[in-house]
Amino acid sequence: MSKSESLDFIRDILGHVSVQTTDVYARADSKQKREALEKAYFDVIPESDKEKSWKSNSSLMEWLKSL
């Protein structure tokens, strides 16, 4: 697969109208990509819910055991 074909494929996945937009992201260095991801990231699960709250759900645990 050529670079042009790869960019076309990535453009389609990302929903960019122009491959030129995709090319901007492809040319960014690793530090720029990391910083962009860090800025876009947010925690979807509040800290208090991270402690495996599913373990206290007895009906779920019974169902899992039955598998």
Residue frames as a rotation matrix with the C-alpha (Angstrom) as fourth column:
MET 1
0.585 0.811 0.000 0.00
0.811 -0.585 0.000 0.00
0.000 0.000 -1.000 0.00
SER 2
-0.268 -0.689 0.674 1.46
0.653 -0.644 -0.398 3.34
0.708 0.333 0.622 -1.02
LYS 3
-0.861 -0.092 -0.500 1.57
0.455 -0.579 -0.677 6.38
-0.227 -0.810 0.540 1.27
SER 4
-0.804 0.590 -0.077 -1.18
-0.557 -0.701 0.445 7.99
0.209 0.401 0.892 -0.80
GLU 5
-0.150 0.757 -0.636 -3.42
-0.054 0.636 0.770 4.95
0.987 0.150 -0.055 -0.43
SER 6
-0.461 -0.093 -0.883 -2.68
0.817 0.344 -0.463 4.80
0.346 -0.934 -0.082 3.30
LEU 7
-0.968 0.090 -0.236 -3.62
0.019 -0.906 -0.423 8.45
-0.252 -0.414 0.875 3.75
ASP 8
-0.531 0.824 -0.198 -6.82
-0.567 -0.171 0.806 7.90
0.630 0.540 0.558 1.77
PHE 9
-0.136 0.431 -0.892 -7.72
0.437 0.834 0.337 4.99
0.889 -0.344 -0.302 4.04
ILE 10
-0.641 -0.180 -0.746 -6.96
0.766 -0.207 -0.608 6.96
-0.045 -0.962 0.271 7.20
ARG 11
-0.944 0.328 0.019 -8.84
-0.319 -0.929 0.188 9.99
0.080 0.171 0.982 5.83
ASP 12
-0.262 0.895 -0.362 -11.93
-0.266 0.293 0.918 7.84
0.928 0.337 0.162 5.34
ILE 13
-0.173 0.148 -0.974 -11.72
0.795 0.605 -0.049 6.39
0.582 -0.782 -0.223 8.87
LEU 14
-0.741 -0.213 -0.637 -11.29
0.602 -0.631 -0.489 9.83
-0.298 -0.745 0.596 10.44
GLY 15
0.283 0.952 0.121 -14.01
0.894 -0.216 -0.392 11.35
-0.347 0.219 -0.912 8.28
HIS 16
-0.338 -0.459 -0.822 -11.85
0.090 -0.885 0.457 14.09
-0.937 0.081 0.340 6.83
VAL 17
0.783 0.606 -0.143 -13.14
-0.026 -0.197 -0.980 15.70
-0.622 0.771 -0.139 3.66
SER 18
0.758 -0.577 -0.304 -9.66
-0.540 -0.294 -0.789 16.30
0.366 0.762 -0.534 2.31
VAL 19
0.704 -0.606 -0.371 -6.59
0.630 0.773 -0.068 14.08
0.328 -0.186 0.926 2.41
GLN 20
-0.086 -0.735 0.673 -4.64
0.130 -0.678 -0.724 17.31
0.988 0.025 0.153 3.01
THR 21
0.442 0.308 0.843 -6.18
-0.771 -0.350 0.532 17.53
0.459 -0.885 0.083 6.47
THR 22
0.998 -0.069 0.004 -5.11
0.060 0.902 0.428 13.95
-0.033 -0.427 0.904 7.20
ASP 23
0.406 -0.905 0.130 -1.63
0.585 0.148 -0.798 14.70
0.702 0.400 0.589 5.91
VAL 24
0.179 -0.297 0.938 -1.24
-0.544 -0.824 -0.157 17.48
0.820 -0.482 -0.309 8.50
TYR 25
0.718 0.159 0.678 -1.74
-0.682 0.354 0.640 14.92
-0.138 -0.922 0.362 11.26
ALA 26
0.922 -0.386 0.017 0.50
0.377 0.890 -0.256 12.36
0.084 0.243 0.966 9.56
ARG 27
0.249 -0.872 0.421 3.38
0.316 -0.338 -0.886 14.86
0.916 0.354 0.191 9.49
ALA 28
0.646 0.011 0.763 3.10
-0.632 -0.552 0.544 15.82
0.428 -0.833 -0.350 13.15
ASP 29
-0.422 -0.854 -0.304 5.96
-0.434 0.485 -0.759 14.51
0.796 -0.188 -0.576 15.26
SER 30
-0.238 0.313 -0.919 5.43
0.567 0.813 0.130 12.08
0.789 -0.490 -0.371 18.14
LYS 31
-0.850 -0.115 -0.514 5.62
0.506 -0.448 -0.737 14.81
-0.146 -0.887 0.439 20.78
GLN 32
-0.800 0.592 -0.096 2.89
-0.596 -0.766 0.241 16.84
0.069 0.250 0.966 19.04
LYS 33
-0.220 0.733 -0.644 0.67
-0.219 0.606 0.764 13.76
0.950 0.310 0.027 18.71
ARG 34
-0.453 -0.009 -0.891 1.13
0.758 0.523 -0.391 12.86
0.470 -0.852 -0.230 22.39
GLU 35
-0.955 0.062 -0.291 0.33
0.120 -0.814 -0.569 16.40
-0.272 -0.578 0.769 23.52
ALA 36
-0.594 0.780 -0.199 -2.80
-0.680 -0.354 0.642 16.48
0.430 0.517 0.741 21.34
LEU 37
-0.150 0.521 -0.840 -3.99
0.200 0.848 0.490 13.17
0.968 -0.094 -0.231 22.76
GLU 38
-0.668 -0.158 -0.727 -3.34
0.731 0.041 -0.681 14.30
0.137 -0.987 0.088 26.32
LYS 39
-0.932 0.347 -0.108 -5.36
-0.322 -0.926 -0.198 17.48
-0.169 -0.150 0.974 25.75
ALA 40
-0.345 0.839 -0.421 -8.25
-0.683 0.083 0.725 15.51
0.643 0.538 0.545 24.24
TYR 41
-0.514 0.077 -0.854 -8.29
0.336 0.934 -0.118 12.78
0.789 -0.348 -0.506 26.90
PHE 42
-0.265 0.404 0.876 -10.77
-0.880 -0.472 -0.048 12.83
0.394 -0.783 0.481 29.72
ASP 43
-0.989 -0.119 0.086 -11.57
-0.147 0.842 -0.520 10.23
-0.011 -0.527 -0.850 32.33
VAL 44
-0.381 0.906 -0.186 -14.97
-0.461 -0.012 0.887 8.70
0.801 0.424 0.422 31.54
ILE 45
0.338 0.447 -0.828 -15.16
0.508 0.654 0.560 6.75
0.792 -0.610 -0.006 34.81
PRO 46
0.570 -0.114 0.813 -15.08
-0.581 -0.756 0.302 8.79
0.580 -0.645 -0.497 38.03
GLU 47
-0.478 -0.876 0.067 -12.35
-0.629 0.288 -0.722 7.75
0.613 -0.387 -0.688 40.49
SER 48
-0.399 0.344 0.850 -14.85
-0.824 0.273 -0.497 6.41
-0.403 -0.898 0.174 43.03
ASP 49
0.669 0.743 -0.009 -16.39
-0.650 0.579 -0.492 4.02
-0.360 0.336 0.870 40.47
LYS 50
0.213 -0.680 -0.702 -13.08
-0.806 0.284 -0.520 2.52
0.553 0.676 -0.487 39.40
GLU 51
-0.536 -0.497 0.682 -12.80
-0.831 0.455 -0.321 0.19
-0.151 -0.739 -0.657 42.37
LYS 52
-0.900 0.129 -0.417 -14.42
-0.080 0.890 0.449 -2.73
0.429 0.437 -0.791 40.56
SER 53
-0.553 0.763 0.334 -17.94
-0.765 -0.306 -0.566 -1.85
-0.330 -0.569 0.754 41.59
TRP 54
0.072 0.564 -0.823 -19.15
-0.793 0.533 0.296 -4.74
0.605 0.631 0.485 39.44
LYS 55
-0.715 -0.407 -0.568 -17.84
-0.023 0.826 -0.564 -7.14
0.699 -0.390 -0.600 42.09
SER 56
-0.911 0.394 0.123 -20.51
-0.179 -0.108 -0.978 -6.00
-0.372 -0.913 0.169 44.53
ASN 57
-0.130 0.874 -0.467 -23.29
-0.991 -0.113 0.065 -6.75
0.004 0.472 0.882 42.00
SER 58
-0.444 -0.097 0.891 -24.36
-0.452 0.882 -0.129 -10.22
-0.773 -0.460 -0.436 43.17
SER 59
0.625 0.718 0.307 -26.70
-0.068 0.441 -0.895 -10.92
-0.778 0.539 0.324 40.24
LEU 60
0.677 -0.469 -0.568 -23.94
-0.713 -0.227 -0.663 -10.07
0.182 0.854 -0.488 37.78
MET 61
-0.364 -0.870 0.333 -21.47
-0.923 0.385 -0.004 -12.26
-0.124 -0.309 -0.943 39.65
GLU 62
-0.066 0.426 0.903 -23.90
-0.224 0.875 -0.429 -15.20
-0.972 -0.230 0.038 39.64
TRP 63
0.892 0.417 -0.177 -24.51
-0.225 0.070 -0.972 -14.76
-0.393 0.906 0.157 35.94
LEU 64
0.303 -0.871 -0.386 -20.75
-0.918 -0.158 -0.364 -14.65
0.256 0.464 -0.848 35.24
LYS 65
-0.462 -0.472 0.751 -20.21
-0.717 0.697 -0.003 -17.80
-0.522 -0.540 -0.660 37.29
SER 66
0.335 0.713 0.616 -22.87
-0.138 0.684 -0.717 -19.58
-0.932 0.155 0.327 35.27
LEU 67
0.648 -0.097 -0.755 -20.99
-0.753 -0.228 -0.617 -19.06
-0.112 0.969 -0.221 32.01
